[in-house]
């Protein structure tokens, strides 16, 4: 199995790196550069075709206040990438993207642009000009972090009909209806659900049952639990829980994911430099804090849970390493596997089976 790593390229990194992962032992081969591109901080794989898409998290694209998204083909024999094209993201600092279930569109969030956009995928896998851009409006209570909208992620439900955009600047998870025929987003009714003021929702994860969902709050180091009603696509927040066992000045959260079994939720802490582990009450969706395990590096950003659910790979941006942690199948707890490799300014982790 291949693992692709997104990075920031202000330091030693030159773009996207790849390693081979042994799903039996957790071992990783040395990472190699597979594509040179600027600040590919988040990656998304096509659901059925050998294609990869990367944000270019910049604020100047062809003289406009925008970042970009780059399309790549994947060589199935070697896993190397070949660039197809780039398109403007229509907002500064694109930081998150997904490919829709039909494989016809890339949906993305622009952090400094404060908006979400949709880019159609052409027959050859390249990207077309945006079919939809929606600008968020407003602010929240933290004057230094929430002076304007800051769209930080966008995710789809299992039907592909609804998109959820966590906006750090608004303290809201916005809900959109997604039309896969036209490649457009339209505000749902209600158009959003709010989180406690000053929280700063960053990423969003749906439980496999789709009865629950979770967002991590960057500013307050917390996770918010929601009940979800699929027929109406409405989120009901009911719990907020800390991601750290004790106060850590300057800590912030980065990524949240649900284990494939639905029994555990994981969230990365930058500052505490750990992965918080929560058990899930499968009847109510309520979370219970289990532990916060070290990532054996500094500033863990995104992480990946391998498809078998046995290992978690954490990307440590500040120490240029990715670390493989073993997942206890009974408790969800994490422990060292002894496997770690160097990836400069590692940010994002994506698994792909050949």
C-alpha positions as CSV (number, residue, x, y, z in Angstrom):
1,X,0.0,0.0,0.0
2,X,1.3,3.5,-0.9
3,X,1.1,6.4,1.5
4,X,1.3,10.0,0.1
5,X,2.4,12.9,2.3
6,X,1.5,16.5,1.7
7,X,3.9,19.1,3.0
8,X,4.8,22.8,3.3
9,X,7.6,23.8,1.0
10,X,9.0,26.8,2.8
11,X,11.8,24.6,4.3
12,X,13.5,21.5,2.9
13,X,10.4,20.0,1.3
14,X,10.0,20.2,-2.5
15,X,6.4,18.9,-2.7
16,X,4.6,15.6,-2.4
17,X,6.3,12.5,-1.0
18,X,5.5,8.8,-1.1
19,X,6.3,5.7,1.0
20,X,5.2,2.1,0.9
21,X,3.4,0.8,4.0
22,X,3.4,-2.7,5.3
23,X,-0.1,-3.2,6.8
24,X,1.0,-6.3,8.7
25,X,4.0,-4.8,10.5
26,X,3.4,-1.0,10.3
27,X,6.7,-0.5,8.6
28,X,7.3,2.3,6.1
29,X,9.9,2.5,3.4
30,X,12.0,5.7,3.1
31,X,9.9,8.5,1.6
32,X,10.7,9.7,-1.9
33,X,9.7,12.9,-3.7
34,X,7.0,12.1,-6.3
35,X,5.9,15.6,-7.4
36,X,7.3,19.1,-7.1
37,X,4.6,21.6,-6.3
38,X,4.3,24.5,-3.9
39,X,2.8,24.0,-0.4
40,X,0.7,20.9,-1.1
41,X,-0.6,20.9,2.4
42,X,-3.7,18.7,1.9
43,X,-4.3,15.9,-0.6
44,X,-7.3,14.0,-1.9
45,X,-7.5,10.8,-3.9
46,X,-10.0,10.1,-6.6
47,X,-12.5,7.3,-5.5
48,X,-12.1,5.1,-8.6
49,X,-9.3,6.4,-10.9
50,X,-5.5,6.9,-10.5
51,X,-5.8,10.6,-9.8
52,X,-4.6,12.8,-6.9
53,X,-5.5,16.4,-6.2
54,X,-3.5,18.8,-4.0
55,X,-4.2,22.2,-2.7
56,X,-1.4,24.8,-3.1
57,X,-1.8,26.8,0.1
58,X,-0.7,30.1,-1.2
59,X,-2.2,33.6,-1.4
60,X,-0.9,34.7,-4.9
61,X,-1.8,32.7,-8.0
62,X,-1.2,34.4,-11.3
63,X,-1.3,37.8,-9.7
64,X,-4.6,37.2,-8.0
65,X,-5.3,36.8,-4.2
66,X,-5.9,33.1,-4.6
67,X,-4.2,29.7,-4.0
68,X,-4.5,26.8,-6.5
69,X,-5.4,23.2,-6.8
70,X,-3.2,20.9,-8.8
71,X,-4.3,17.7,-10.5
72,X,-2.0,14.7,-10.9
73,X,-2.2,11.2,-12.6
74,X,-0.8,8.3,-10.6
75,X,1.4,5.7,-12.2
76,X,-0.1,2.5,-11.0
77,X,3.2,0.6,-11.3
78,X,5.4,3.0,-9.4
79,X,3.0,5.4,-7.6
80,X,4.8,8.4,-9.0
81,X,2.8,11.5,-10.0
82,X,2.5,13.4,-13.2
83,X,1.0,16.9,-13.2
84,X,-2.1,17.4,-15.4
85,X,-2.9,21.1,-14.7
86,X,-3.6,23.7,-12.1
87,X,-6.7,25.9,-11.4
88,X,-7.3,28.9,-9.2
89,X,-8.9,28.0,-5.9
90,X,-10.7,31.4,-5.9
91,X,-9.5,32.3,-2.4
92,X,-6.3,32.7,-0.5
93,X,-4.8,29.8,1.4
94,X,-6.8,26.7,0.3
95,X,-6.4,24.2,3.1
96,X,-8.7,21.3,2.6
97,X,-10.3,19.4,-0.3
98,X,-12.3,16.3,-1.2
99,X,-13.4,14.5,-4.4
100,X,-17.1,13.9,-4.5
101,X,-18.5,10.4,-4.7
102,X,-19.3,10.5,-8.4
103,X,-15.6,11.4,-9.1
104,X,-16.7,14.4,-11.1
105,X,-15.8,17.3,-8.8
106,X,-13.3,18.6,-6.3
107,X,-14.8,20.6,-3.4
108,X,-12.4,22.8,-1.4
109,X,-12.2,25.3,1.5
110,X,-10.1,28.5,1.3
111,X,-9.0,29.6,4.7
112,X,-8.0,33.3,4.2
113,X,-10.4,33.5,1.3
114,X,-13.2,32.6,3.7
115,X,-15.1,30.7,1.1
116,X,-15.8,27.2,-0.4
117,X,-15.6,26.3,-4.1
118,X,-16.2,23.5,-6.6
119,X,-13.9,22.5,-9.5
120,X,-15.2,20.1,-12.1
121,X,-13.0,17.2,-13.1
122,X,-12.5,16.8,-16.9
123,X,-12.5,13.4,-18.6
124,X,-8.7,13.2,-18.5
125,X,-8.7,14.0,-14.8
126,X,-7.6,17.6,-15.2
127,X,-9.5,20.4,-13.5
128,X,-11.8,22.9,-15.1
129,X,-12.6,26.4,-14.0
130,X,-14.8,26.6,-10.8
131,X,-18.4,25.8,-11.3
132,X,-19.3,27.4,-7.9
133,X,-17.8,29.7,-5.3
134,X,-19.7,30.7,-2.1
135,X,-18.3,33.5,0.1
136,X,-18.9,33.1,3.8
137,X,-19.9,36.2,5.8
138,X,-19.5,37.4,9.4
139,X,-17.1,37.0,12.3
140,X,-17.0,35.8,15.9
141,X,-15.7,36.8,19.3
142,X,-11.9,36.3,19.1
143,X,-10.7,39.5,17.4
144,X,-7.3,38.1,16.4
145,X,-8.5,34.8,15.0
146,X,-12.2,35.3,14.1
147,X,-12.2,38.8,12.5
148,X,-13.6,37.3,9.3
149,X,-14.7,34.0,7.8
150,X,-12.0,31.3,7.7
151,X,-13.4,28.2,6.0
152,X,-11.1,25.3,7.1
153,X,-12.6,22.1,5.8
154,X,-15.4,20.6,3.6
155,X,-16.7,17.1,3.8
156,X,-19.6,15.1,2.2
157,X,-22.0,12.7,3.8
158,X,-22.3,9.1,2.4
159,X,-25.0,10.1,-0.1
160,X,-22.9,12.9,-1.5
161,X,-25.9,15.2,-1.3
162,X,-24.8,17.3,1.6
163,X,-21.5,19.1,2.3
164,X,-20.4,20.3,5.7
165,X,-17.9,23.3,5.9
166,X,-16.3,24.0,9.3
167,X,-15.6,27.8,9.5
168,X,-13.1,28.7,12.2
169,X,-13.9,32.4,11.9
170,X,-17.6,32.1,12.2
171,X,-17.9,29.4,14.9
172,X,-20.2,27.5,12.6
173,X,-20.4,24.3,10.6
174,X,-22.2,25.4,7.5
175,X,-24.4,22.8,5.7
176,X,-24.9,22.9,1.9
177,X,-26.9,20.8,-0.6
178,X,-24.5,19.6,-3.3
179,X,-25.9,19.1,-6.8
180,X,-23.6,16.6,-8.6
181,X,-25.3,17.4,-12.0
182,X,-24.4,21.0,-12.0
183,X,-21.5,21.1,-9.6
184,X,-23.1,23.7,-7.3
185,X,-23.6,24.2,-3.6
186,X,-26.7,25.8,-2.1
187,X,-27.3,26.7,1.6
188,X,-29.4,24.1,3.4
189,X,-32.2,25.0,5.8
190,X,-31.1,25.6,8.5
191,X,-27.9,26.7,6.8
192,X,-25.5,26.0,9.7
193,X,-25.1,24.9,13.3
194,X,-23.2,27.0,15.8
195,X,-20.5,25.9,18.3
196,X,-19.6,27.7,21.5
197,X,-18.3,31.2,20.8
198,X,-14.5,31.4,20.4
199,X,-14.1,27.7,19.7
200,X,-12.8,27.9,16.2
201,X,-14.1,24.7,14.4
202,X,-11.5,23.4,12.1
203,X,-12.2,19.9,10.7
204,X,-15.3,17.7,10.7
205,X,-15.8,13.9,10.7
206,X,-19.0,11.9,10.3
207,X,-19.5,8.6,12.3
208,X,-19.9,5.6,10.0
209,X,-23.5,5.1,11.3
210,X,-24.2,8.7,10.3
211,X,-26.1,9.1,13.6
212,X,-23.3,11.3,15.0
213,X,-20.6,13.7,13.8
214,X,-17.7,15.5,15.4
215,X,-15.7,18.7,14.9
216,X,-12.4,19.7,16.5
217,X,-12.0,23.2,17.8
218,X,-8.6,24.7,17.1
219,X,-8.7,27.6,19.5
220,X,-10.1,25.9,22.6
221,X,-8.6,22.4,22.2
222,X,-12.0,20.7,22.3
223,X,-14.1,18.3,20.3
224,X,-17.8,18.9,19.7
225,X,-20.2,16.0,19.4
226,X,-23.4,16.3,17.3
227,X,-26.4,14.1,16.7
228,X,-27.2,13.9,13.0
229,X,-30.6,13.4,11.4
230,X,-29.9,12.2,7.9
231,X,-33.4,12.7,6.5
232,X,-33.2,16.4,7.3
233,X,-29.4,16.8,7.3
234,X,-29.5,18.7,10.6
235,X,-26.8,18.7,13.2
236,X,-27.6,18.9,16.9
237,X,-24.6,19.7,19.2
238,X,-24.8,18.0,22.6
239,X,-21.3,17.6,24.1
240,X,-18.0,19.5,24.2
241,X,-14.9,17.7,25.6
242,X,-11.3,18.7,26.0
243,X,-8.5,17.1,23.9
244,X,-5.8,17.5,26.5
245,X,-5.5,16.0,30.1
246,X,-4.1,19.3,31.5
247,X,-3.7,22.9,30.4
248,X,-1.0,23.4,27.7
249,X,-0.5,27.1,26.8
250,X,-0.6,27.6,23.1
251,X,-2.0,24.1,22.3
252,X,-4.3,23.9,19.2
253,X,-6.0,21.0,17.5
254,X,-5.6,20.1,13.9
255,X,-7.3,16.9,12.7
256,X,-10.2,14.7,13.8
257,X,-11.1,11.3,12.4
258,X,-13.4,8.4,13.4
259,X,-12.0,4.9,13.5
260,X,-13.4,2.6,10.8
261,X,-15.2,0.6,13.5
262,X,-17.0,3.7,14.8
263,X,-15.8,2.9,18.3
264,X,-13.2,5.6,18.7
265,X,-12.4,9.2,17.7
266,X,-8.9,10.6,17.3
267,X,-7.8,14.3,17.4
268,X,-4.3,15.8,17.0
269,X,-2.9,18.3,19.5
270,X,-0.2,20.8,18.4
271,X,1.7,21.9,21.5
272,X,0.8,18.9,23.6
273,X,2.1,17.0,20.6
274,X,-0.2,14.1,20.9
275,X,-3.2,12.3,19.5
276,X,-6.2,12.4,21.8
277,X,-8.2,9.2,22.0
278,X,-11.9,9.1,22.8
279,X,-14.2,6.1,23.1
280,X,-17.7,6.4,21.5
281,X,-20.9,5.4,23.2
282,X,-22.4,3.7,20.2
283,X,-26.0,4.3,21.4
284,X,-25.7,8.0,22.1
285,X,-22.5,9.2,20.3
286,X,-21.1,10.6,23.6
287,X,-17.3,10.7,23.9
288,X,-15.2,9.6,26.8
289,X,-11.5,10.7,27.0
290,X,-9.2,7.7,27.0
291,X,-5.7,9.2,26.7
292,X,-3.5,11.6,24.7
293,X,-0.6,9.6,23.3
294,X,2.7,11.3,22.2
295,X,3.3,11.5,18.4
296,X,7.1,11.3,19.1
297,X,7.6,14.6,17.3
298,X,6.4,18.2,17.3
299,X,3.3,19.9,15.7
300,X,1.3,16.9,14.5
301,X,-1.1,18.0,11.8
302,X,-3.2,15.6,9.7
303,X,-2.9,11.9,10.4
304,X,-4.1,8.8,8.6
305,X,-5.8,5.6,9.9
306,X,-4.9,2.6,7.7
307,X,-7.9,0.9,6.1
308,X,-7.5,-2.1,8.5
309,X,-7.9,0.1,11.5
310,X,-4.7,-1.3,13.1
311,X,-2.3,1.6,12.7
312,X,-2.4,5.4,12.8
313,X,0.3,7.5,11.0
314,X,0.9,10.9,12.4
315,X,2.6,13.8,10.4
316,X,4.8,15.9,12.6
317,X,5.4,19.2,10.8
318,X,8.1,20.8,13.0
319,X,10.3,17.7,13.4
320,X,10.1,16.5,9.8
321,X,8.9,13.0,10.6
322,X,6.0,10.7,10.4
323,X,5.4,8.1,13.1
324,X,3.4,4.9,13.0
325,X,1.3,4.2,16.1
326,X,-0.4,0.9,16.9
327,X,-4.2,1.0,17.7
328,X,-5.5,-1.2,20.5
329,X,-8.6,-2.8,18.9
330,X,-10.3,-3.1,22.3
331,X,-9.6,0.3,23.9
332,X,-8.6,2.5,20.9
333,X,-5.4,3.3,22.8
334,X,-2.2,4.1,20.9
335,X,1.3,2.8,21.4
336,X,4.6,3.1,19.5
337,X,5.2,0.6,16.7
338,X,8.9,1.5,16.4
339,X,8.4,2.8,12.9
340,X,9.2,6.3,11.8
341,X,10.6,8.0,8.7
342,X,11.7,11.4,7.7
343,X,9.3,13.6,5.7
344,X,10.2,17.3,5.6
345,X,7.4,19.6,6.9
346,X,5.0,16.7,6.9
347,X,1.3,17.8,7.0
348,X,-1.0,15.3,5.4
349,X,-1.3,11.5,5.2
350,X,-3.3,9.6,2.5
351,X,-3.4,5.8,1.9
352,X,-3.8,4.3,-1.5
353,X,-4.0,0.6,-2.5
354,X,-2.5,-0.3,-5.9
